[in-house]
């Protein structure tokens, strides 16, 4: 039962807003175009909401097609003839490293902005979102001087008469559209490699979480990036995002978000056949064998789905447990869920915050109703958050059938669907029975069995006896309808470069 004293205790446990964050929230929120902060062409603004309180944090400029035109022109000019076009790879790397240092210096500000705008726990933003963004920029700063081609011996007659080689060149002007679940980190995933390769960018953050991108834009200016290299447009997907994806002078579009919108992006890109990379949805299987360390596996399975409120494209939302231990694992996960403290992200003891928006809250609640009405059994933890905010408790479904909506569609919330299996041969078929292929988890003490299963799973990442392990050096992306291309690692550089072959007769 929710009591008034519990609600009051949660309110008094809030971290004070950092003075610079307060100042930032009060300042005008304009668009960054060609190195200047400007109002939208229409003069329109929209509100961004704190999902823990449902109160408006700030009013933000609403970009539309005309603002996209202005930003693309600025990015084209910077790419073709500005100081950026003449910079050496080493100079680009120094700027990226300098930006990483600036973000690290303002870690607490960024952590609070993410928490207020997205809802995630402040502790998580402090130790994960912001440090991982810093690490990504530093990692990509190192790659700026290591983007190389090859010398190729020709297999024709008189090969000594020719010199053949390849070079990698920046793809040009890039439109980047990022989601709301990890706003700063997704901006880093996109900007870092594009800038390392020498591209220029028009970045559109999600309309639900525009604030950290705007603060990042201020630091990009402080770090000394030339005007027009990074342009930031806040606005809605249906207007600004669509115009950016279809723009005839954008050479490449990079999108992270839902598979449904990813398909629209791909269609829009056909106008000038711009290059496209997509990091999309998932319905990832998490597989626990009876021989696993069940304590670790259950805790890992809980983290796999409940981390970031389940708002992760790679969340382990389909749980397959070997039959002899299925009931025990379900009980352990239910107990893990009950221990999770759900509350405002700015509270010191919060471990799970609210969902990002009313729309997402209604969506997840709809799936929970669907599962219950379909005959699955739901176990949810008790909420003590009071009446405001988009809070959904960690929820475990058992007695789930493969054809159920909750088992087949991406929920993007703290909801896991558990089923059992009896033989090892069942698992590849069941795990791969999805339109997605982003990630998977395997828990077993038999490493040979783990490797064998990993080779049969159609997923871009397979975690063995762990989950949600990310590193700037580790490529991430999906099979099937989970996307095209990879983020991070050396592989991401292919997204932002063109490969040119040169053949010289000597």
C-alpha positions, 0 to 999 in steps of 0.5 A, a space after each residue: 500500500 502507498 502511504 503518505 509518509 513513504 511518498 514524503 520520504 521519497 520527496 525529501 531524498 531528492 538531490 538538489 539541482 546543480 546551480 549550472 543545471 538550473 541556469 541552463 534550464 532557465 536559458 533560451 533553448 535555440 537551434 545550433 546552426 552554423 555555429 550560432 544559436 538561433 530561433 526556429 524559422 517558424 518561431 515555434 517552441 515545445 515543452 520537454 517534460 520531467 517524467 517523474 513529476 509530469 512538469 515542464 522543464 523547459 521550452 525548446 525551439 521546434 525545428 521544421 523543414 526550413 531549419 533543416 535546409 539551413 542546417 544542411 547548407 551550413 554542414 555542406 559549407 563546412 565540409 566543402 570549404 571551411 576550416 574543417 575541410 583543411 584539418 588534419 586527422 590529428 587535429 580532428 582527434 585533438 578536438 574530440 579529446 578536448 570535447 571528452 575532457 569538457 564533458 567529463 568536467 561537467 559530468 554532474 551537470 550532464 547526469 542531472 540533465 539526463 535524469 530530469 529529462 529522461 527519468 533515469 536514476 541519477 546514480 546510473 547517469 553518473 556511472 554509466 551514461 556520462 562516463 561511457 560518452 566520454 570514453 566513446 569520444 576518446 576512443 574515436 579521437 584515437 581512430 581519427 589518425 588510423 583510417 587507412 587504405 591498402 596497397 593492392 597487388 594486381 593479378 594481371 600481366 605486368 603488375 609491376 607496371 601499375 600501382 593500385 591502392 585504396 583510400 577511405 574518405 569521409 562520406 560528407 554531410 550526415 543526418 543523425 537522428 537519436 532516441 530518448 533512452 540514452 540521449 547523451 550516449 547515443 549522441 556520442 555514438 553518432 557524433 564520435 565516429 562521424 567527426 573522426 572520419 571528417 564528416 559534418 553533421 546535422 543532429 536531431 535529438 528525440 523530442 522527448 529528451 532534447 536537453 543534453 544534446 543542447 548542452 553538448 552543443 555548447 561544449 562543442 563550441 567551447 572545444 573549438 569545432 569550426 562553425 557548421 561542423 555540428 548543427 543541432 535541431 530540436 523538433 519532432 520526427 514527423 517534421 524535422 526528422 522526416 525532412 532530414 532523412 529525405 533531404 537531397 543534400 544529405 549524403 548519409 543518414 544514421 538512425 537509432 530507434 524503432 524498427 517501424 520508424 527505421 523503415 520510414 527512414 530507409 524509404 525517405 533515403 531513396 530520393 538521392 540513394 543516400 547511405 543509411 545505417 540503422 540501429 533498431 528494435 529487439 526482442 532479445 532472448 536470454 537463455 538460462 541452462 540448469 547447470 548455470 550459477 542460478 544466483 548469478 543468472 537470475 540477478 543477470 536476467 533481472 538486470 538484463 530487462 529492468 536496467 534503464 526501466 527496460 527501455 533498451 533495444 537489447 533488453 533481455 525481454 524473452 527469458 528461456 529457462 531449462 525446465 528443471 530450474 524454471 520455477 526456481 529462476 522465476 522465483 529468484 527474478 521475482 524477488 530481485 524485482 521486489 528489491 528494486 527501488 522505483 522512484 524519481 531519478 533525482 532520489 538518492 536511493 532510486 534504482 528504477 525511475 519512470 518511463 520517459 513519457 505518457 505515450 510510453 507509459 500507456 504503451 507498456 501498460 497496454 502490453 501488461 493488460 494484453 498479457 494478463 487478458 491472454 492468460 499469462 501470469 503477472 508478478 509485479 512489485 509494489 509501487 510507492 511513488 504516489 500519484 504523479 509520474 510515469 512509473 511502471 513496476 518491474 513485471 515478470 510474466 510466466 505461463 507465456 505462450 509463443 504466439 502471445 503479443 507480449 512474447 512477439 512484440 517489443 514492449 520497451 519497458 520493465 516487462 520480461 516474459 518467461 518460458 521453459 525448454 527441455 532440450 538444447 536443440 529447442 533453443 536456437 529455433 525458439 530464440 530465433 523465432 522473431 523478426 529481430 536479431 539484436 542481442 542474446 544472453 546465454 548462462 551456463 557453466 559449460 563453455 563449449 555449449 555456450 560457444 556452440 549456441 552462440 554460433 547458432 543465434 541470429 543476433 549481433 551480440 551474444 553475451 555469455 554469463 553476463 549481459 549489457 556489457 558495452 565498450 567503445 571498442 565492441 561493435 554493436 548492431 543487429 541482424 534481420 529487422 534490428 538494423 543495418 550496420 554497426 555502432 562503435 568499434 572499428 566497424 562503425 568507421 565504415 558507416 562514415 567513409 567511402 572507399 575509393 580505388 586508385 590505379 596508376 600506370 607507372 
